[in-house]
Amino acid sequence: MTRARFALVLFLSAAVAGSLAMLRGGDSSDAKKDPAVERTRKQVRMLDDLYKTAVVLITEHYVNTEQDLPAGSAAIALFDAMKKKGWHEVRLLDATGEPLEEKNSPADDFEKLAVAKLKAGEAYYDEIIDQGGQRYLRAATPIPVVLKKCAMCHPHYENVAKGKPIGALAYKVPIE
Ligand code: HEC
């Protein structure tokens, strides 16, 4: 197994562990039996696998120097497009306190609490919110240091303890 592939396998196992944790439900225990909430959680699991797998594959195969477009930047452009089309919102968050772009720092109470929970070892965190009569699932999943290549542009990732997340994906998906 090449090192990159080993990292990918590790990463995917982490993603699967996260998905299993999600199956057990998030913190909103009263909503556990609500089928609409469960469907939305499943949608988040699917999106999380899709986005993370894409970022790892792009970084592995296309990002070779610091001048290349980072997969993270491509993902942010993709998140913008999905938001504009009204599907869902996703934010790429920093969990190290040293983001390359300040706008990627956890911003509101949900993002700050979610990142704190993920750094404390939880594999998933979510909350249900109501905005003008529409319910949304806000959910967060951890991003570990997946490939050595990540540190090419984020050198401080080398100092993060093994297994600790360096970032998170924060989702806001309508509950339908
Ligand atoms: C080619 C350089 C490059 C590589 C390689 C790279 N990144 Fe990034 N990363 C960036 C840039 C630039 C941003 C800021 C993007 C923006 O906000 O538009 C960023 C943003 C991030 C963020 C949001 C927090 C922040 O620092 O702004 C996370 C989390 C992240 N990257 C994780 C990773 C992971 C995990 C990998 C390895 C799979 C990786 N990056 C590889 C350049 C890179």
Residues whose N, C-alpha, C, O or C-beta is under 5 A from the ligand:
A	BS01	HEC	T59 V63 T65 E66 D68 P70 G72 S73 L92 L93 D94 E98 P99 L100 E101 N104 P144 V145 V146 L147 K149 C150 M152 C153 I166 G167 A168
